[in-house]
Amino acid sequence: MEQAVSKPRERETRDVAGRQPVLVGYACGIGSAHKDSRRGPETFQRYLASQPASAAWPWHTLVTHDDVHRKLHSLDAMDTIAAMCEQLAAELDLVCARGQFPVIIGGDHSSGIGTWSGIARAMRPRGELGLLWFDAHMDSHTVHSTPSGYCHGMPIAALLGEGDQRFTSVSGAEPKLRPENICLIGVRDYEAEEKEFLESQGVRVFYMDDVAARGLPAVIDEALARVKDGTAGFGVSIDIDGFDPSLAPAVGTAVPDGIDCGEFLGCFEELCADPELVGVEVAEFNPSLDIEQRTLRVIGDIVTRIFASSGRASL
């Protein structure tokens, strides 16, 4: 089921890649234990509408489903999640075909299956997709390895072609990413099975200890060089739990001692200036857990940097 949030503006604007940014919501929380993340896109849309500088920013659509309101365990909702990811992928394929720049707002991080499957498919004629994945977790389980049974912990495995066929076949049966083209940044909470899988694939993981020792800019520089090597463009996936929860508390899987939001925003501004950036995803925003709109403002700051190149004022 699809519900349009608002119509895109008619006037073309430019962003860092010369394309009009459009927002796409993924209203799903059944991939996690904390179902209120499904309210993330609508809450963020209301926030933008309340700010004069962002009230007219265009939304393409909101991907949703009747089942997101049901009390389902994540593994019992795999058909629904797969259908939502397939729809999200199709919408993003359309956005890319129109020459627009997709900005995805979740929703739990099962969104990553649909987001990057759709963008990878749209990019396929030009080449491979690279991906920077900011997260406290590895998100690399399958149904056979997961201790929790929550699908928001499976997107990277699915994108690499591992796991349940319902997820790996979104936007086609082939793997959406090559292991050498993805880097994880800020990881500090994971299971041994995930680490073993990523190491066997040759995926580069920058742990939070690496960030603390080297500094975030140096880590991003190395990761960016890797994901841009031999690819036609790169995306950025941002799980809110990658940040320190004292600064961005609205997440159901908070892990202490995360990435500093201010330092990240400085680096992200430089990423937005890279013409090879093809899309940005923000996941796991749970508005029921926010404190004084701290997380809402962080997401607003992230999205503002994407739109800033079109000359709009900051929030």
C-alpha positions as CSV (number, residue, x, y, z in Angstrom):
1,M,0.0,0.0,0.0
2,E,1.3,3.4,-0.9
3,Q,0.4,6.8,0.4
4,A,1.6,10.0,-1.2
5,V,2.9,12.5,1.3
6,S,3.1,15.5,-0.9
7,K,3.8,16.3,-4.5
8,P,7.2,17.2,-5.8
9,R,7.7,20.9,-6.6
10,E,7.6,21.7,-10.3
11,R,10.7,23.9,-10.4
12,E,13.9,22.0,-10.7
13,T,16.6,22.7,-8.1
14,R,20.2,21.7,-8.0
15,D,22.1,19.8,-5.3
16,V,25.7,18.7,-5.1
17,A,25.2,16.3,-7.9
18,G,23.1,18.7,-10.0
19,R,19.9,16.9,-9.2
20,Q,16.7,17.9,-7.3
21,P,16.6,16.3,-3.8
22,V,13.3,14.5,-3.0
23,L,12.4,12.9,0.3
24,V,11.0,9.3,0.4
25,G,9.5,7.9,3.7
26,Y,9.7,4.2,4.8
27,A,7.1,3.9,7.5
28,C,8.1,0.5,8.9
29,G,8.9,-0.6,12.4
30,I,8.1,-4.3,12.3
31,G,11.7,-5.1,11.4
32,S,12.7,-4.2,15.0
33,A,11.5,-4.6,18.5
34,H,10.6,-0.9,18.7
35,K,7.7,-0.5,16.3
36,D,7.3,3.3,16.8
37,S,10.1,3.9,14.3
38,R,7.3,3.6,11.7
39,R,6.3,7.0,12.8
40,G,9.7,8.5,12.0
41,P,8.9,9.8,8.4
42,E,5.6,11.4,9.4
43,T,7.1,13.1,12.4
44,F,10.0,14.4,10.4
45,Q,7.7,15.7,7.7
46,R,5.7,17.6,10.3
47,Y,8.9,19.0,11.7
48,L,10.0,20.2,8.2
49,A,6.6,21.7,7.5
50,S,6.9,23.8,10.7
51,Q,10.1,25.4,9.5
52,P,9.8,28.2,6.9
53,A,13.1,27.2,5.3
54,S,12.0,23.6,4.7
55,A,8.2,23.7,4.4
56,A,8.3,23.4,0.6
57,W,11.0,20.7,0.4
58,P,9.5,18.0,-1.9
59,W,8.3,14.5,-0.8
60,H,8.0,11.9,-3.4
61,T,6.0,9.3,-1.5
62,L,5.6,7.4,1.8
63,V,6.0,3.6,1.6
64,T,3.7,1.9,4.1
65,H,1.6,-1.2,4.6
66,D,-1.4,-2.1,6.8
67,D,0.7,-4.7,8.6
68,V,2.9,-2.0,10.2
69,H,0.1,-1.4,12.7
70,R,-0.1,-5.1,13.7
71,K,1.8,-6.7,16.6
72,L,4.0,-9.0,14.5
73,H,7.3,-10.5,15.4
74,S,9.8,-9.5,12.8
75,L,10.3,-13.0,11.4
76,D,6.6,-13.4,11.0
77,A,6.5,-10.1,9.0
78,M,9.2,-11.0,6.4
79,D,6.7,-11.2,3.6
80,T,5.5,-7.7,4.5
81,I,9.0,-6.3,4.9
82,A,10.1,-7.8,1.6
83,A,7.0,-6.3,-0.2
84,M,7.7,-2.9,1.4
85,C,11.4,-3.1,0.3
86,E,10.4,-4.1,-3.2
87,Q,8.0,-1.1,-3.4
88,L,10.7,1.2,-1.9
89,A,13.2,0.0,-4.5
90,A,10.7,0.6,-7.3
91,E,10.0,4.1,-6.1
92,L,13.8,4.9,-5.9
93,D,14.3,3.5,-9.4
94,L,11.7,5.9,-10.6
95,V,13.3,8.8,-8.6
96,C,16.7,8.1,-10.1
97,A,15.2,7.7,-13.6
98,R,13.8,11.2,-13.2
99,G,17.2,12.6,-12.5
100,Q,16.4,13.4,-8.9
101,F,18.4,12.8,-5.7
102,P,16.8,10.4,-3.2
103,V,16.8,11.1,0.5
104,I,15.2,8.2,2.4
105,I,13.8,8.7,5.9
106,G,12.9,5.6,8.0
107,G,11.7,3.6,9.7
108,D,13.8,0.7,10.9
109,H,16.9,-0.2,9.0
110,S,15.3,-3.0,7.0
111,S,14.9,0.0,4.7
112,G,18.5,-0.6,3.6
113,I,17.4,-3.6,1.6
114,G,15.0,-1.6,-0.5
115,T,16.9,1.6,-0.6
116,W,20.2,0.3,-2.0
117,S,18.7,-2.5,-4.1
118,G,16.7,0.1,-5.9
119,I,19.5,2.6,-6.3
120,A,21.9,-0.2,-7.3
121,R,19.5,-1.3,-10.0
122,A,19.1,2.3,-11.3
123,M,22.9,2.6,-11.4
124,R,23.6,-0.8,-13.0
125,P,24.0,0.6,-16.6
126,R,26.7,2.9,-15.4
127,G,28.5,0.6,-13.0
128,E,28.7,-0.7,-9.4
129,L,27.4,1.1,-6.2
130,G,29.7,2.0,-3.3
131,L,28.2,2.4,0.2
132,L,29.3,4.1,3.5
133,W,27.3,2.6,6.3
134,F,27.3,4.5,9.6
135,D,26.0,2.2,12.4
136,A,26.7,0.9,15.9
137,H,25.9,-2.6,14.6
138,M,27.0,-4.8,11.7
139,D,23.5,-5.5,10.4
140,S,24.8,-8.6,8.7
141,H,22.8,-11.5,10.1
142,T,20.6,-14.0,8.3
143,V,17.6,-15.8,9.6
144,H,20.0,-18.6,10.5
145,S,22.4,-16.5,12.6
146,T,20.3,-13.9,14.2
147,P,19.8,-14.3,18.0
148,S,17.0,-11.7,18.1
149,G,15.1,-12.6,15.0
150,Y,14.8,-8.9,13.9
151,C,15.1,-8.2,10.2
152,H,16.6,-4.7,10.8
153,G,19.8,-6.6,11.6
154,M,19.9,-8.3,8.1
155,P,20.2,-5.6,5.4
156,I,24.0,-5.8,4.7
157,A,23.9,-9.6,4.4
158,A,21.0,-9.3,2.0
159,L,22.7,-6.7,-0.2
160,L,25.7,-9.0,-0.4
161,G,23.4,-11.8,-1.6
162,E,23.3,-13.8,1.7
163,G,20.1,-14.7,3.6
164,D,16.5,-15.3,2.9
165,Q,15.5,-15.3,-0.8
166,R,12.7,-12.8,-0.1
167,F,15.3,-10.2,0.8
168,T,18.1,-11.1,-1.6
169,S,15.8,-11.0,-4.6
170,V,14.5,-7.5,-4.1
171,S,15.1,-5.7,-7.4
172,G,16.6,-8.9,-8.9
173,A,18.4,-12.0,-7.8
174,E,22.0,-10.7,-8.2
175,P,23.9,-9.3,-5.2
176,K,23.5,-5.5,-5.0
177,L,26.9,-4.8,-3.6
178,R,30.4,-6.2,-3.9
179,P,32.1,-6.7,-0.5
180,E,35.0,-4.4,-1.4
181,N,32.6,-1.6,-2.2
182,I,31.0,-1.2,1.3
183,C,32.5,0.1,4.5
184,L,31.0,0.1,8.0
185,I,31.8,3.0,10.3
186,G,31.2,3.4,14.1
187,V,30.6,-0.3,14.9
188,R,30.7,-1.2,18.6
189,D,28.0,-3.8,19.2
190,Y,27.8,-7.0,17.2
191,E,27.7,-10.8,17.3
192,A,30.6,-13.1,16.4
193,E,28.6,-14.6,13.5
194,E,28.4,-11.2,11.9
195,K,32.0,-10.4,12.3
196,E,33.0,-13.8,10.9
197,F,30.7,-13.3,7.9
198,L,32.0,-9.9,7.1
199,E,35.7,-10.9,7.5
200,S,35.1,-13.9,5.2
201,Q,33.6,-11.5,2.6
202,G,36.5,-9.0,2.9
203,V,34.2,-6.1,4.0
204,R,36.1,-3.3,5.7
205,V,34.8,-2.4,9.2
206,F,35.9,0.7,11.0
207,Y,35.1,0.1,14.7
208,M,34.4,3.0,17.1
209,D,37.8,2.3,18.6
210,D,39.3,3.2,15.1
211,V,37.2,6.4,15.1
212,A,38.4,7.3,18.6
213,A,42.0,6.6,17.8
214,R,42.3,8.2,14.3
215,G,39.5,10.7,14.2
216,L,36.3,10.6,12.2
217,P,37.7,12.6,9.2
218,A,40.6,10.3,8.7
219,V,38.4,7.2,8.9
220,I,35.9,8.6,6.4
221,D,38.7,9.6,4.0
222,E,40.0,6.0,3.9
223,A,36.5,4.5,3.7
224,L,35.5,6.9,0.9
225,A,38.5,6.1,-1.2
226,R,37.6,2.4,-0.9
227,V,33.9,2.7,-1.8
228,K,34.7,5.0,-4.8
229,D,37.4,2.7,-6.2
230,G,35.9,1.0,-9.3
231,T,32.3,2.2,-8.6
232,A,30.0,4.6,-10.5
233,G,28.9,6.4,-7.4
234,F,28.4,5.9,-3.7
235,G,25.6,6.2,-1.1
236,V,25.5,7.0,2.6
237,S,23.3,5.0,5.0
238,I,23.0,6.5,8.5
239,D,21.6,4.6,11.4
240,I,20.8,6.9,14.2
241,D,22.3,4.5,16.7
242,G,25.7,5.2,15.1
243,F,25.6,8.5,17.0
244,D,26.2,8.9,20.7
245,P,22.8,8.4,22.4
246,S,23.4,11.5,24.6
247,L,23.2,13.6,21.4
248,A,20.6,11.5,19.4
249,P,18.6,9.5,21.9
250,A,15.6,8.6,19.7
251,V,16.6,5.0,18.8
252,G,15.6,1.7,20.2
253,T,19.0,0.1,20.0
254,A,21.2,2.8,21.7
255,V,24.8,2.0,22.3
256,P,27.0,4.3,24.4
257,D,30.1,6.1,23.2
258,G,29.1,6.7,19.6
259,I,30.0,9.2,16.9
260,D,29.8,12.9,17.8
261,C,27.0,14.5,15.8
262,G,28.8,17.8,15.3
263,E,31.9,16.1,14.0
264,F,29.8,14.0,11.7
265,L,28.0,16.9,10.2
266,G,31.2,18.6,9.3
267,C,32.4,15.5,7.5
268,F,28.9,14.9,5.9
269,E,29.0,18.4,4.4
270,E,32.1,17.4,2.5
271,L,30.4,14.2,1.4
272,C,27.5,16.2,0.1
273,A,30.0,18.2,-2.0
274,D,31.1,15.0,-3.8
275,P,29.5,14.7,-7.3
276,E,29.6,10.9,-7.0
277,L,27.1,10.9,-4.1
278,V,24.0,9.2,-5.3
279,G,21.7,9.0,-2.3
280,V,21.3,9.3,1.5
281,E,19.3,7.2,3.9
282,V,18.5,7.9,7.6
283,A,17.1,5.0,9.6
284,E,15.9,3.9,13.0
285,F,14.5,7.3,14.1
286,N,11.9,6.5,16.9
287,P,10.1,9.7,17.8
288,S,8.6,8.2,21.0
289,L,12.1,8.0,22.4
290,D,13.3,11.5,21.6
291,I,14.2,14.1,24.2
292,E,13.5,17.8,23.5
293,Q,13.7,17.1,19.8
294,R,17.4,16.4,19.9
295,T,17.3,13.6,17.4
296,L,14.8,15.4,15.2
297,R,17.1,18.4,15.0
298,V,20.1,16.2,14.1
299,I,18.2,14.6,11.2
300,G,17.1,18.1,10.2
301,D,20.7,19.2,10.1
302,I,21.7,16.2,8.0
303,V,18.9,16.8,5.5
304,T,19.6,20.5,5.5
305,R,23.1,19.9,4.2
306,I,21.7,17.9,1.3
307,F,19.3,20.7,0.4
308,A,21.8,23.5,1.1
309,S,23.5,23.3,-2.3
310,S,20.2,24.5,-3.9
311,G,20.6,27.8,-2.0
312,R,17.9,27.2,0.7
313,A,18.4,28.7,4.1
314,S,19.4,26.4,7.0
315,L,16.8,25.3,9.5
